[in-house]
Amino acid sequence: MLIRRRRQVERLAAVAPGVYLLEGWPPSWRQSLWRAVLAAADLAIVSHRSAAGLHGLATFGPGPVEVLAPHATCQRVEGALVRRTTALPDHHLTRVDGLPVTTVERTIVDLAAVVGAKRLGQILDDAVAARLTTTSGVGRCVTELAVRGRRGIAACHSVLDERGPGTVPADSELERQLHTLVASAGLPPLRRQAPHPGPSHNRGRVDGMWPEVRVIVEVDGRRWHTRIADLRRDHQRDLDAARQGYLTVRVLAEDVRDDPDGTAGALRETYVVRQASAA
């Protein structure tokens, strides 16, 4: 009743089921995005090329209207391409001028399914140059979404490997860099090459450990495709440690090289929080 009355008084036009627009308001691309988001589903967000345009990624602008929505709630929207997904965690969501949109990292990974590998590399390079994201940030998003059969993941692996750390330092050099970073952060020294606390059949050793706060630190210099291939093994190893009360922090070689201050800060915060919880 209220909507009917407002439509009569304010001349609201129905543009989609449950979505109304003030008559006479000039059409625009962003208006189309809002209409698609509101009409598609409660949890729909702008994605793919539309998200790239909103974020200002090079060569993208107003164009196709694309949104992403969970399978269970998704419905068709006239004039828009509604894509379905089963993986849409909260940290893959941000907002641009109020519009819910995939983060730059998620947008680039999603674009891998609709653009070629060469263009994907150019998109990533432009985004990194514009300081919109980092190679390691995109890589972490790929790791989160890597499932068998997902379109674009192989292209992401190829592009990330081409832009990886180049000649990866030997394990001993990576560990030296890790311990130097820990010292520069003013943190207690890590116990080097400590035995993994998990079951004896899967123990091995870890790059560093703070046993007093039950934290394991591993530094990873593997190529991206190898990291993805070993994801299940790493996850099991971390679970084994967690069962013994240990938190595993995995530090990427790229982060040690490109963002030592940020990496040191994250390790410092982790140590302080664990120390407080153990008190």
N, C-alpha and C positions, 0 to 999 in steps of 0.2 A: 504494500500500500504506500509506504513512504517513498520507495523508488518511483512508483507510478506518478505520485504527486510531484516529485522533483522533476521527472521527465516532462510533465506538463508545464511547470512553472519555469524551469531553467532550460528547457529544450535539450534534454540529454538524448543522444542517439545511441542505440545499441550497436556496438561494433563487433561483439562476440558474446557468446553466452555468459551472462553475468558481468560483462565489461561495457561501460558506457563512456561516451565522449561528449563534451559540450559542443553543440552544433555551432558551426562557423569557425571552429578552431582549425588553423591551417595544418594540413598533414605534414609529417616529418618522419625521418628514418627512426629517430628515437621514440617517437610516438608508436611506430609499428613494433619496436622492440618491447615497449611496455605492454602493448596489446597482446603480443604473443606470450610473454611471461605470465600475464594475468589469466589468459585463457587456457594455457597448456596444462597447468597443474599447480598445486599449492607450492611445490618445491622446485618449479622450473627456474632455470637461470640462463642468461645469455651465454652463448658458447661459440666455438669454432671461429669462422670468419667474422661474425658479428662481434664476438669478444675481442678479436684482434683489432678491429676497427675502433672499438671503444678504448682499448688500451693504447692506441696510437702506434701499433706495430707498423713498420715500414711497408709500403705498398698496399696497405689495407685502409679502407674507409667505408663510408655508407655503402652497403651492398646487400647481399642475401640476408634474410632474417632467419637466424638459426638459434634454437634454444635446446637446452639439455634438461631432461627430466627423468626421475626414477621410473622404472618399468611399470610399477603398480599404479601410478597416478597419471601416467602420460595419456594425452588425447590429441587428436589431430586439430590443427589450427589453420584456417584458410590464409594463404599468403605467407606462410612460414614453414620452415623445415624443422620439425620437432624430432630430435634424436633421443634415443632411449639409452639408459645406462643403469648398471647395477652398482657402480662405484662412484659415489658422489659425497665424499667426506666433507665435513664442515670447513676444514682448512684449505679446501680447493675453491672456496667461495670468497669473493670480495665484493665491493660495490664501487660503481663509477657513477657519480651524479645520482646516487640513490638506486640505480639499477643493479640487481643482483647479477653477477657475472663471474665466470671462471677466472681464477688467478692467471697471471701471465704464464706461469710454469705449466699449469693444466691446459691453458689455451694452446701453447706450443705443442704439447704432447698430443692433444686432440687433432691439431692441424696435420699431424703426420699421417693421419688416415685419409686426408683429402688433398694433399699436395705432394709433389714428388720429393725425393730425398735431396736433390740439389736445391730446390727452393726452401725446403725445411732448414737446410744449413744456413742459407742467407737470412732467413727469418731469425734464427737463433743468434747469428753473428750481429745482426742489427739491434736485436733486443739487448744483448750484452753490451754493445757499444753505447747504447742509449741509457745504460744503467737501470734497465727495467727488470733484469734478472741476472742470474749467473749460470754458467754451465753446470756447476754442481747442483744448483737449485732445481734445474730442469731434470738432471739425472736422478735426484731423489724422487721426483714426481713419477718418472718412468719406473723406478723401482717399486713404488707403491701400486702402480697400475699394471705391472707386467704379469699377464696371465696368458696361458697358451691360447693362441688363436686371435688375440686382440690385434686389430688392424693398426699398423703404423709403428708398432714396437720395434720391429726389426730395423726400420728406417731410423728410428731414434737411436738405437744402438750404434749404427753406422756413423751417424752424424756426431754423436758424442765421442766415439772412439777417435774420430778424425781430429776432434778438438780437445782431446784429453791432455794430460800433462806432458805429452811427447815421450821422451825417453824416461820411463818410470824408474826412479831410484831403486837400488837394491833394498831388500827388506831392512838390512842393517842401517842404511843411510836414512830411510824413512823413520825408523825407530829413533835414530840419533836426533832427527829434526823434531820428533814428538817430545823427547825428553828435554831438549833445549827450549821448546815452547812452554812446557810445564814449568821449567825453572824461571823463565821470563815472566810468567804469570804470578810468581811468588807462592806457588803451591808446593807442598811436600813432594819429594821425589817419588816417582812410581817405582814399585818393585819390578825390576826387569825380568822378562821371560819367566814369570811365575807360572806354576802349574794351574791349568784350568780347574775350577772347583767342581765340575760336573762329574758324571759317572766315569769310572776308570777306562771304559772302552772308548770314550769319546773325549778324553781330556786334552792331551796336547799341552801347549803352552800359550800364554797370552802376551801381547806386546808390553803391557804394563798393568799394574794393579795397585789400588789403594786398599789394602786389606782392612785398615782401621775403619773405613766407611763402606766397605764391601762394594767397590766400584772397579770394573774392568775397563780398560781403554785399549781399543784396537785401532791401528792406523791402516787404512786400506789404499793400496796403490794399484789395484787391479784395473784392467780395462773394463768399460761399462758392460760389455756383453758377458764378460766372465763374472762380474758381480751379480748380474741377473741370474746367470746359470747356477751360481752357488747360493742363491738366496735362501732356498729351503734348508740347506746344510747350516748356513749361518744362523737362521732362525731357530733351528733345533739346538744349536750350540748355546745361543743366548737363553733359550728356555731352560736348558740344563743348569746354566749359571743362576737363573732367577729362582729355581727351585731350592738353591742353596743360599738365597737371600742376596745375590749379587746383581747389580745393575750393569749392563754392558753399554758403553758409549762407543760408537763407531765413528772415527774421524777420517775424513777423506783426504787423500794426498793433495787434492786441489785446494781444499780449505786451508790446510797447513801452509801451502805455498801462496795462495791468493788472499787469504783473510786470516793471517795469524792472530791479529788482535781479537777478532770476533770468535775464533776458535778457542783462544785462551780464555776469553770471557765466559764462554759456554761451559768450559771445563771447571772454571773457578766457581761458577754458580752451582753446578752439579755437586761439587765437593762440599760447598757450604750448606746446601740443602740436606745432603745426606748426613753431614756432620750434626746438624741440628736435630734431625729425626732420630739419630742414634744416641743423643744426649739423654 
